[in-house]
Amino acid sequence: MSNPGINVSKSLFELALDALPDGVVLIDADRRVIYSNAALIRQWGVPKEIAATRDEHLMLGCACQQLIDPAQFLNEVDRVTPTTEPVEDELLLRDGRILMRRSVPFVTDGEFAGRLWVFSDVTDARSARLDPLCGIPNRRAYSIDFPAFAEAAPDGSVRSIGIVDVDNFKAYNDLYGHAAGDLVLRQIGALLRKRIGHVDDMAFRIGGEEFLIACRVAEEGDAVAFFEALRAAVAGLDLTHEGNSPHGKVTISIGVGTFRDPQPANDLFSHVDAALYRAKRDGRNRVERAGVAALRASA
């Protein structure tokens, strides 16, 4: 094929990508922007003069201004870019939009040669299932996804759920106001989003200050360690809460249940909720396990 034919094909290819509603950007192994389409520039509000530079650093800076959690966004870009790992996750923007981020690497002769990033606006599809305050799935999503998780056939992994409650949260709202309470919930939502990393793991806001996390782990002890780390992370925020004696700061209590075989969702929730009650009764800022016998009996 002659060079003119190659140039025409390339032009048609770019025209096709520019017609897509999804944002597309292609980078090479040195993280230079080879191509970005018109939808990407619109999605991220990139000024034309910055887009023209094809400078990845400047374009990422524009993207970070739009994101609720820019640090996590940049960390994932840096982590995955030079690898052969595919990526699929969702990004929350400050204006309420939700973008699905997908990426695939290009490999030549066994070496990383570049990466294609695609961003799709899924706001309408997700908003009915997303809690706008915490940025995680809401009670409606929980009512559909949790039973499917609890009652699914065994897959060899240990399944675990944790019911999380913010200790003495009504007292926090009374002392510091509902706006401050909302800020606490936003920070806890951000922690949950960071710690729910596996594609099959889920976190839901199921009540005012109550959350449910469903995840898969290798061993039962891993589940307790995961939730203990979450408890410590919330305490580590060091948010003053004088109404949460004796801790003096915002803390959470967690009931945890682990199982391998399918469990009736309602029974499973009841057993783990009882463990949460014991954690609250015994001093709060605790992780309490549900009785294994009770979980087996409900199977």
N, C-alpha and C positions, 0 to 999 in steps of 0.2 A: 504494500500500500504506500502511496506517495505521502510526503509530508503534508501537502494541502489536505489530503483525506484525513490524516490524523488530527489536524487542527480543527477541521469541521466537526469530527466526532467529539473532540473535547469540548467544543463550544456547545454542541447539542446536550452533552452530559451536564454541563454547568447550567444550561437553561432548564433542564429537567429538574435539577436540584433546587433551583431558584423558584420553581413553581410549587414546591412542596410546602405544606403548612408547618412542617417540623423544622426546627433549627438544626443545621448541620455544620460541623466544622471538622476539617481534616488537618492533622499536624504530622510533621515528619519526625524522625528519630531524634533530631536536635530541638524538638518542640517549637519549630517554626510553623506558623499558620500557612498552609498551602492553599486552603480554600475555606471560605465561610459563605453561607448563602444568605439571601435577603431576610428570610424568616428569623435566623439566628440574631441578626443585627436588630431586628424589631423586638424580639423576645427580651433581650438583655439590655435594650436601650443604649447600644454602643454608638457613640457619635461617629459620623462618616469619616472624619479625619483620623480617628483611632482605628477604625476598621481598615482604612487604607494602608496603615503601617504594617498590618499583619503581625503585630507584636503580641505574642500570647500573654505576656505579663500585663500589658495595658488592658487587653480585653478581659482578662480574669479580674482585674481591678474593677471594671465596670460591672461585671457579674456580681462581685461581692457586695456592691452597694445595693443590690436588689434582694439579697438573701437574708433570711432570718438567722441562719447559722453559717456564716461565711467561712469560719475556721474549719469546720467539718468538710465543707465543699472543697477547699484548697488541699486539705490533708489527703482526701481521697484522690484528687487529681494527681498529686505528687506521688502517692503510693502506687497507683495502678498504671500510670502512663508508660513506664519502661517495661512493663510485664506483658505476658501473653494472656492475661486474665480478662475475660469479658465482664462487663459491669451492667447492672440494672438496679436503679433505686429511684427515690422520689425526692424532690427538692421543694422546700416551702419558701415562697417569696413574700416580701414585706407587704405587697399589695394584695395578698390573698390568693395569688395564683399558685398552682401546683404543677410542676414540670416533672415528667418522667425522664430520667437521664439513662441513656443506654450507650454502651461503647464497645467496640471490637477492635482488636489490634491487627496490624498488618505485619506479617513475618516474611522475610526473604532470605533464603538459604539458612534458615534456622535462627536468624537474627531479627530483633525488633526493628521494624522499618517505619512505623508510624501508627497512628490511631485515629479512628473515626468516632466522633461524638455526635449523638442525635438527641435532641430535646423535644419532647412532645407535651403540649399543654393538655393536661387531664383534669383540669379544675372542675369542670361540670360533672365529670364521671365520679370524682372523689368527694366533692364537697358535701354531698348528702350523707356520707359515711365518716366525715372527718370532724373532730372537735376543733373549732376555730381557735380556742384559747390555748390548748396544749399542743396542737399540731399532731395529734395521734388519732386513730380511729375511735369513733364514739359508741354510744350504747347500741345504736342501730346496727353497726358493723359487728359488735360483740354478739348480738343476738343471732347472727348468721354464722360467723366464723368460729366462735368458741365451741358450739356443739359439734361442728365438723371436726375440730381439733380433738376434742375429748372422746368422741365416739368412733374415730377412725380406726381401721384395722392396724394391728401391730406392725411396726416397720423395723424392729430391732433396736430402736433408740429408747431412752428413758424420756418420757414426757413429763413436764413439770408446769405447774401453774402457781403463781403467787398473787394473792389479793393484798393490795397495798392501801393503807389508809394514813392520811396525814394526821398526826397526833394533835388533839385539842384544837382543831382547825376553827371551830366556831369561836373559841376564845381569841384566836389570832385575829379573825375578822372584827370581833368586838373591840379589841385593843388598838388595832392598827388601820382598820378600814378595809372595805371590800376591794378597793383598787390595789392595796398592798397584798391582799390575799390572792388576787388574780396573778400578780407578779410571781408569787411563790409557786402557784400552779404552773405557770409558764416555764419556770426554771426546772421544775420536776419533769414536765413534759419534755424539755430539751434533754435532760439526763436520760430519760427512757429512750428517746430516739437514738442517742449515741450508743446506748448499751444493747439495744436490740439490733444485732448485726447480721444474724443468720437470716437467709431469705424466708425460712418457714416460721421464724419467731414473730410474735405479735404482742402489741401493747394496746390497751383500750382504756379510755376514761369511761367508767361505768356509773359514776355518781359525782356529786359535787367535789369531794376531795378523795374519791376512791378510784383505784385503778386495778386492772387485772393484766397480768403478763402471762403469756403461754409460750413455752419454748421447749426445745429438744436438747438433751445433754447426753454425754457418754455414760456417766455414772450418777447415781443418786446424790452422792456427795458434791458433785459439780453444781447441782441445782441449789443446794444450801449455800455454797460458796458464792454463786452468782447473786443470790438475793441478799446475802450478808454484805457483799460489796456495794450493792445498790443502797442498802440502809446506811452504810458508812459514807457513801458519796453524798447523800442528802444531808446527813449530819455535818459533813465537811463543808457544806455551803456556809455554815456559821451564820445563819439568819436568826437574829435575836427574836425570841418568843418567850416573854416573861410569864405568859399564861400556861406554859408547858413545863411545870415543875416535875422533877428536879433538874431537868435537862437545860432549861433556860434558852433553848433555841429550837428551830423547826426540826422535827424528827418524824420518821415514819415507822409504823409497825407493819409486819408482813406475816401472813399465814401462807405456808408453802405445802403443796402436795406433789408427790411424784408417783408415777404409775407407768406400766408398760402396756397392759391390756386395755381395751376400750372401757370407758366409764360413762354412765349416764350423766349428762352435763349438769343437770340440776343437783343430783346427789353429790357429784364431785365438788361443785361450788359450795354446797352446804357444809361438807366436811372441812374444806379449806377455810371457809368463813369462820367456822368454830375455832380453828387454830388462830386466826387473826384475833378473835375475841379474847382468847387466852393471852396472846401477846399484849393486848391492851390492858387486860386485867392485872397482869404480872409486872407492870411498870412502864410499858411502852418502849419505843426505840429498840424493838426486839424482833427477831425472826423466830417463828414458832412453826414446827412441822405438824401436819395433820397425821393422825394415827394411821399407820400402814394397814393394820387389820381392818379399819373402817373402810379404807379405799378398796381393799381386796373384796370385802363383803359386798360392796355395791357393784362389783363388776358383773 
